[in-house]
Amino acid sequence: MALPSHAQVFKSPTGEVHSRAPIQITTNNWVDQPRVQSDACGIVLLDVDPATVKRIEVTFWNTATISSKFTLTEANLTQMNQNRDTRPTCINGVRQPTQFSQNPNSPYFYADGKLAVFLPLNSAVNVDLKYGVDQTKTAQTRSCGIARLKTPSPDAKFNGTSLADLPTQHPPLCRKGVLYLPVQN
């Protein structure tokens, strides 16, 4: 017995993704980076590949116990990659204007491929970074012909479709090579 055609790829109520064929989804995962320190003007230069990094979470420490955080989204990074600028400089604790004189709180990519992040303060501070990168997960079909991926991240996509947009239904069970379909109401 085959699954209904609308249910060839679906999610279970627990968030697992099931398919009648091998399945591949793309998720955006956070990768912690080593702590860095800004220069005396609050500028941090990062080696970031805009083709692979989709989000950047920046946390900077104003004091030993107080931090501030902001996140750069994929749209921010795409726009910044198109807006090239000259390398920012800091002379005696004073941020020097750049070619395009960007807003001092705005990060951007500059010519040699590094991302300059301007923190909203003029002092050297510790900076913690997390990069959001795409990761592909794959599942093969089991003996009953069903593939399953356990609880992928909520922003995962299957063939460009958000997992939130997949139909939800109870998954079939596979026991000793026999497929048991759930009762449909």
Backbone as CSV, one residue per row, in Angstrom:
resi,resn,N_x,N_y,N_z,CA_x,CA_y,CA_z,C_x,C_y,C_z
1,MET,0.848,-1.178,0.000,0.000,0.000,0.000,0.889,1.234,0.000
2,ALA,0.615,2.167,-0.851,1.447,3.368,-0.968,0.849,4.510,-0.160
3,LEU,1.727,5.409,0.225,1.254,6.623,0.877,0.520,7.476,-0.140
4,PRO,-0.443,8.273,0.300,-1.099,9.195,-0.625,-0.057,10.097,-1.286
5,SER,-0.310,10.498,-2.519,0.687,11.276,-3.266,1.045,12.580,-2.563
6,HIS,0.091,13.224,-1.857,0.393,14.477,-1.175,1.317,14.255,0.019
7,ALA,1.492,12.999,0.419,2.289,12.713,1.610,3.609,12.029,1.263
8,GLN,4.116,12.223,0.060,5.390,11.620,-0.284,6.521,12.178,0.581
9,VAL,6.443,13.446,0.922,7.347,14.056,1.911,6.449,14.778,2.914
10,PHE,6.634,14.463,4.187,5.801,15.074,5.211,6.575,15.130,6.517
11,LYS,6.027,15.864,7.466,6.623,15.913,8.802,5.654,15.276,9.787
12,SER,6.240,14.669,10.799,5.419,14.064,11.840,5.066,15.126,12.871
13,PRO,4.118,14.860,13.754,3.783,15.828,14.804,4.975,16.155,15.713
14,THR,5.975,15.279,15.760,7.164,15.541,16.586,8.246,16.289,15.818
15,GLY,8.002,16.615,14.531,8.950,17.416,13.762,9.903,16.627,12.887
16,GLU,9.842,15.286,12.931,10.695,14.496,12.052,10.195,14.611,10.622
17,VAL,11.114,14.508,9.659,10.747,14.558,8.246,10.806,13.141,7.690
18,HIS,9.752,12.741,6.967,9.651,11.397,6.394,9.457,11.521,4.888
19,SER,9.960,10.513,4.166,9.851,10.534,2.715,9.808,9.113,2.181
20,ARG,9.200,8.936,1.006,9.169,7.629,0.333,10.428,7.411,-0.495
21,ALA,11.326,8.352,-0.508,12.580,8.250,-1.257,13.693,8.851,-0.401
22,PRO,14.953,8.606,-0.748,16.020,9.273,0.017,15.758,10.773,0.061
23,ILE,16.062,11.376,1.178,15.727,12.787,1.383,16.971,13.564,1.786
24,GLN,17.025,14.804,1.341,18.125,15.694,1.693,17.527,17.044,2.063
25,ILE,17.887,17.546,3.247,17.414,18.859,3.658,18.605,19.733,4.010
26,THR,18.385,21.023,3.943,19.420,21.999,4.279,18.993,22.725,5.537
27,THR,19.885,22.763,6.516,19.608,23.472,7.760,20.658,24.557,7.954
28,ASN,20.307,25.555,8.736,21.230,26.630,9.046,21.648,26.455,10.502
29,ASN,22.883,26.023,10.712,23.382,25.740,12.054,24.360,26.809,12.505
30,TRP,24.448,26.992,13.828,25.395,27.947,14.401,26.730,27.261,14.666
31,VAL,27.819,27.929,14.293,29.168,27.435,14.551,29.884,28.491,15.390
32,ASP,30.306,28.104,16.602,31.040,29.041,17.466,32.419,29.302,16.898
33,GLN,32.855,30.540,16.967,34.185,30.936,16.531,35.008,31.324,17.758
34,PRO,36.355,31.283,17.642,37.173,31.711,18.782,36.913,33.175,19.121
35,ARG,37.014,33.500,20.419,36.833,34.891,20.868,37.926,35.752,20.234
36,VAL,37.537,36.931,19.797,38.486,37.887,19.215,38.397,39.185,20.008
37,GLN,39.297,40.097,19.719,39.247,41.403,20.371,39.221,42.478,19.300
38,SER,38.377,43.477,19.537,38.314,44.595,18.601,39.539,45.479,18.799
39,ASP,39.767,46.378,17.842,40.856,47.333,18.038,40.379,48.465,18.937
40,ALA,41.189,49.470,19.136,40.869,50.569,20.056,39.667,51.397,19.606
41,CYS,39.249,51.234,18.353,38.087,51.964,17.843,36.822,51.104,17.815
42,GLY,36.896,49.879,18.311,35.737,49.004,18.282,35.519,48.347,16.934
43,ILE,36.572,48.193,16.126,36.467,47.561,14.812,36.961,46.121,14.919
44,VAL,36.178,45.189,14.379,36.565,43.780,14.320,36.595,43.384,12.848
45,LEU,37.705,42.759,12.417,37.804,42.261,11.051,37.671,40.746,11.073
46,LEU,36.785,40.212,10.237,36.489,38.785,10.230,36.738,38.185,8.857
47,ASP,37.307,36.982,8.834,37.402,36.217,7.592,36.089,35.477,7.411
48,VAL,35.238,35.976,6.530,33.908,35.417,6.332,33.686,35.194,4.847
49,ASP,33.232,34.004,4.487,32.890,33.716,3.103,31.387,33.933,2.943
50,PRO,30.974,34.995,2.243,29.539,35.276,2.120,28.776,34.184,1.383
51,ALA,29.483,33.299,0.678,28.795,32.215,-0.013,28.368,31.112,0.953
52,THR,29.043,30.986,2.098,28.713,29.902,3.025,28.119,30.401,4.339
53,VAL,28.497,31.577,4.801,27.973,32.085,6.063,26.653,32.795,5.794
54,LYS,25.605,32.360,6.471,24.269,32.900,6.247,23.828,33.879,7.331
55,ARG,24.398,33.756,8.528,24.074,34.650,9.641,25.321,34.788,10.504
56,ILE,25.438,35.918,11.162,26.518,36.116,12.132,25.899,36.714,13.386
57,GLU,26.162,36.076,14.508,25.727,36.614,15.792,26.959,37.192,16.471
58,VAL,26.908,38.470,16.810,28.036,39.173,17.420,27.652,39.559,18.848
59,THR,28.430,39.107,19.820,28.225,39.493,21.213,29.496,40.179,21.670
60,PHE,29.394,41.411,22.133,30.592,42.108,22.616,30.383,42.495,24.066
61,TRP,31.475,42.488,24.805,31.444,42.666,26.251,31.856,44.082,26.612
62,ASN,30.894,44.904,27.059,31.197,46.274,27.486,32.017,46.271,28.771
63,THR,31.686,45.347,29.672,32.438,45.160,30.916,32.565,43.656,31.104
64,ALA,33.105,43.231,32.205,33.273,41.802,32.446,31.942,41.064,32.519
65,THR,30.858,41.768,32.855,29.582,41.087,33.039,28.456,41.582,32.144
66,ILE,28.623,42.683,31.441,27.553,43.245,30.616,27.904,43.073,29.147
67,SER,26.987,42.456,28.404,27.238,42.257,26.981,26.098,42.835,26.162
68,SER,26.383,43.057,24.891,25.378,43.469,23.916,25.475,42.502,22.758
69,LYS,24.347,42.280,22.084,24.333,41.294,21.012,23.530,41.815,19.835
70,PHE,23.980,41.488,18.626,23.173,41.727,17.441,23.453,40.616,16.437
71,THR,22.509,40.410,15.521,22.647,39.357,14.521,22.553,39.971,13.136
72,LEU,23.457,39.553,12.272,23.419,39.938,10.864,22.770,38.788,10.109
73,THR,21.719,39.062,9.361,20.990,38.027,8.633,21.613,37.806,7.258
74,GLU,21.112,36.797,6.555,21.590,36.518,5.202,21.352,37.724,4.293
75,ALA,20.217,38.396,4.458,19.930,39.584,3.642,20.943,40.687,3.934
76,ASN,21.294,40.889,5.231,22.323,41.884,5.574,23.644,41.547,4.899
77,LEU,24.044,40.289,4.980,25.335,39.868,4.431,25.364,39.987,2.917
78,THR,24.258,39.656,2.259,24.191,39.790,0.801,24.334,41.249,0.397
79,GLN,23.630,42.137,1.088,23.716,43.561,0.777,25.121,44.091,1.033
80,MET,25.723,43.662,2.154,27.067,44.140,2.475,28.094,43.645,1.479
81,ASN,27.910,42.431,0.960,28.849,41.891,-0.010,28.812,42.712,-1.295
82,GLN,27.680,43.331,-1.592,27.560,44.159,-2.791,28.085,45.575,-2.548
83,ASN,28.160,45.998,-1.295,28.627,47.336,-0.953,30.068,47.266,-0.460
84,ARG,30.976,47.337,-1.363,32.396,47.267,-1.026,32.860,48.614,-0.490
85,ASP,33.882,48.603,0.334,34.394,49.824,0.929,35.890,49.667,1.115
86,THR,36.530,50.692,1.543,37.960,50.616,1.834,38.161,50.054,3.235
87,ARG,39.342,49.544,3.492,39.642,48.963,4.801,39.557,50.039,5.874
88,PRO,38.805,49.787,6.958,38.698,50.784,8.022,40.013,50.899,8.792
89,THR,40.304,52.083,9.249,41.526,52.298,10.026,41.184,52.980,11.341
90,CYS,42.088,52.803,12.298,41.923,53.382,13.621,43.254,54.058,13.969
91,ILE,43.229,55.360,14.191,44.444,56.097,14.538,44.238,56.764,15.885
92,ASN,45.071,56.372,16.842,44.993,56.919,18.212,43.578,56.825,18.793
93,GLY,42.905,55.688,18.573,41.577,55.476,19.135,40.464,56.182,18.401
94,VAL,40.749,56.771,17.227,39.732,57.484,16.454,39.514,56.751,15.135
95,ARG,38.283,56.351,14.888,37.925,55.675,13.644,37.993,56.680,12.508
96,GLN,38.735,56.324,11.461,38.893,57.212,10.313,37.781,56.950,9.299
97,PRO,37.310,57.998,8.630,36.250,57.802,7.631,36.728,56.848,6.544
98,THR,35.782,56.062,6.027,36.091,55.158,4.929,35.592,55.781,3.644
99,GLN,35.861,55.112,2.544,35.504,55.649,1.242,34.033,56.031,1.163
100,PHE,33.152,55.177,1.673,31.725,55.433,1.566,31.131,56.014,2.839
101,SER,31.952,56.173,3.884,31.512,56.722,5.174,30.222,56.062,5.661
102,GLN,30.279,54.754,5.774,29.129,53.993,6.264,28.744,54.452,7.667
103,ASN,27.521,54.177,8.059,27.072,54.393,9.428,28.049,53.662,10.350
104,PRO,28.568,54.298,11.402,29.577,53.652,12.227,29.108,52.371,12.910
105,ASN,27.822,52.138,12.992,27.324,50.900,13.588,27.046,49.825,12.547
106,SER,27.267,50.127,11.268,26.953,49.174,10.204,28.187,48.385,9.796
107,PRO,28.088,47.066,9.733,29.182,46.267,9.199,29.089,46.204,7.674
108,TYR,30.187,45.866,7.019,30.184,45.739,5.567,31.388,44.921,5.137
109,PHE,31.336,44.404,3.908,32.496,43.731,3.338,33.364,44.771,2.662
110,TYR,34.649,44.606,2.748,35.511,45.516,2.001,36.354,44.718,1.032
111,ALA,37.165,45.368,0.246,37.781,44.812,-0.950,38.531,43.497,-0.768
112,ASP,39.251,43.277,0.320,40.014,42.032,0.417,39.206,40.886,1.019
113,GLY,37.899,41.026,1.100,37.035,39.925,1.482,36.780,39.770,2.963
114,LYS,37.285,40.656,3.788,37.011,40.567,5.218,35.809,41.432,5.560
115,LEU,35.088,40.998,6.563,33.944,41.752,7.037,34.413,42.632,8.177
116,ALA,34.138,43.914,8.076,34.452,44.834,9.168,33.181,45.066,9.953
117,VAL,33.235,44.795,11.257,32.105,45.031,12.132,32.451,46.230,13.000
118,PHE,31.660,47.273,12.910,31.844,48.451,13.753,30.975,48.293,14.990
119,LEU,31.591,48.198,16.144,30.836,48.136,17.387,30.515,49.556,17.833
120,PRO,29.386,49.751,18.494,28.972,51.106,18.860,29.692,51.643,20.093
121,LEU,30.993,51.510,20.124,31.796,52.089,21.199,33.232,52.213,20.704
122,ASN,33.979,53.098,21.290,35.353,53.327,20.863,36.327,52.820,21.919
123,SER,36.419,51.521,22.023,37.405,50.914,22.909,37.584,49.462,22.507
124,ALA,38.701,48.898,22.902,38.957,47.496,22.612,38.099,46.636,23.532
125,VAL,37.375,45.684,22.968,36.508,44.809,23.749,36.633,43.370,23.227
126,ASN,36.282,42.419,24.081,36.216,41.024,23.656,34.938,40.805,22.866
127,VAL,35.041,39.985,21.823,33.902,39.742,20.943,33.744,38.235,20.734
128,ASP,32.554,37.722,21.027,32.222,36.326,20.760,31.412,36.275,19.477
129,LEU,31.710,35.283,18.638,31.062,35.179,17.335,30.467,33.794,17.133
130,LYS,29.330,33.765,16.446,28.748,32.521,15.956,28.395,32.759,14.506
131,TYR,28.760,31.816,13.648,28.417,31.912,12.234,27.304,30.920,11.945
132,GLY,26.276,31.366,11.226,25.222,30.472,10.760,25.584,29.980,9.376
133,VAL,25.791,28.675,9.249,26.197,28.089,7.972,25.194,27.012,7.567
134,ASP,25.010,26.869,6.257,24.145,25.817,5.753,24.808,24.468,5.958
135,GLN,24.023,23.506,6.376,24.501,22.139,6.518,23.464,21.233,5.871
136,THR,23.931,20.272,5.086,23.031,19.356,4.412,22.972,18.049,5.190
137,LYS,21.761,17.567,5.417,21.549,16.276,6.072,20.816,15.373,5.098
138,THR,21.212,14.101,5.082,20.638,13.140,4.153,20.177,11.907,4.914
139,ALA,19.071,11.331,4.479,18.607,10.052,5.035,18.242,9.132,3.874
140,GLN,18.646,7.884,3.987,18.310,6.868,2.991,17.052,6.126,3.439
141,THR,16.391,5.492,2.496,15.207,4.711,2.851,15.617,3.459,3.611
142,ARG,14.745,3.054,4.532,14.963,1.813,5.277,14.307,0.665,4.507
143,SER,14.272,-0.505,5.114,13.768,-1.699,4.424,12.329,-1.545,3.941
144,CYS,11.545,-0.697,4.590,10.144,-0.495,4.172,9.998,0.625,3.148
145,GLY,11.086,1.253,2.757,11.025,2.307,1.748,10.707,3.688,2.288
146,ILE,10.935,3.920,3.589,10.683,5.226,4.197,12.013,5.773,4.723
147,ALA,12.294,7.017,4.400,13.474,7.706,4.943,12.996,8.630,6.054
148,ARG,13.829,8.815,7.098,13.436,9.666,8.225,14.637,10.490,8.688
149,LEU,14.391,11.783,8.884,15.385,12.675,9.491,14.818,13.148,10.810
150,LYS,15.583,12.927,11.872,15.110,13.309,13.207,15.192,14.810,13.407
151,THR,14.152,15.377,13.891,13.983,16.757,14.322,15.026,17.730,13.775
152,PRO,14.939,18.076,12.494,15.841,19.092,11.946,15.500,20.468,12.499
153,SER,16.379,21.418,12.280,16.128,22.768,12.787,14.886,23.346,12.112
154,PRO,14.175,24.264,12.796,12.923,24.793,12.254,13.086,25.578,10.955
155,ASP,14.299,26.071,10.677,14.487,26.838,9.444,14.997,25.973,8.295
156,ALA,14.962,24.646,8.455,15.438,23.744,7.414,14.542,23.826,6.183
157,LYS,15.122,23.454,5.033,14.374,23.489,3.776,14.559,22.169,3.032
158,PHE,13.497,21.746,2.355,13.518,20.574,1.492,13.177,21.063,0.096
159,ASN,14.110,20.936,-0.845,13.910,21.427,-2.215,13.396,22.868,-2.232
160,GLY,13.931,23.704,-1.339,13.545,25.108,-1.288,12.260,25.383,-0.534
161,THR,11.578,24.337,-0.057,10.335,24.500,0.691,10.627,24.441,2.173
162,SER,10.110,25.386,2.912,10.270,25.387,4.364,9.599,24.153,4.939
163,LEU,10.231,23.548,5.941,9.626,22.375,6.573,8.290,22.715,7.215
164,ALA,8.127,23.969,7.631,6.849,24.383,8.210,5.718,24.242,7.194
165,ASP,6.032,24.307,5.890,5.011,24.215,4.847,4.698,22.784,4.424
166,LEU,5.450,21.798,4.939,5.171,20.404,4.603,3.918,19.941,5.346
167,PRO,3.166,19.008,4.747,1.993,18.485,5.460,2.432,17.728,6.718
168,THR,1.594,17.747,7.731,1.873,17.032,8.980,0.950,15.829,9.063
169,GLN,1.531,14.679,9.355,0.744,13.477,9.563,1.549,12.492,10.393
170,HIS,0.856,11.520,10.950,1.546,10.490,11.723,2.311,9.597,10.754
171,PRO,3.545,9.244,11.090,4.356,8.453,10.166,3.965,6.973,10.201
172,PRO,4.253,6.267,9.118,4.049,4.824,9.138,5.114,4.170,10.022
173,LEU,4.875,2.958,10.417,5.847,2.188,11.191,6.436,1.106,10.298
174,CYS,7.689,0.811,10.531,8.353,-0.251,9.796,8.846,-1.271,10.823
175,ARG,8.281,-2.467,10.790,8.672,-3.519,11.723,9.028,-4.769,10.935
176,LYS,10.272,-5.190,11.030,10.754,-6.415,10.372,10.411,-6.405,8.883
177,GLY,10.603,-5.256,8.246,10.387,-5.144,6.810,8.949,-4.986,6.386
178,VAL,8.019,-4.849,7.342,6.608,-4.680,7.026,6.215,-3.238,7.341
179,LEU,5.552,-2.598,6.379,5.130,-1.210,6.537,3.712,-1.163,7.087
180,TYR,3.538,-0.469,8.216,2.222,-0.281,8.816,1.858,1.193,8.683
181,LEU,0.766,1.447,7.947,0.326,2.837,7.730,-0.606,3.272,8.834
182,PRO,-0.530,4.553,9.230,-1.454,5.037,10.259,-2.871,5.123,9.707
183,VAL,-3.820,5.020,10.597,-5.226,5.145,10.207,-5.475,6.615,9.889
184,GLN,-6.066,6.883,8.737,-6.378,8.257,8.318,-7.818,8.564,8.719
185,ASN,-8.029,9.669,9.392,-9.392,10.064,9.787,-10.042,10.867,8.696
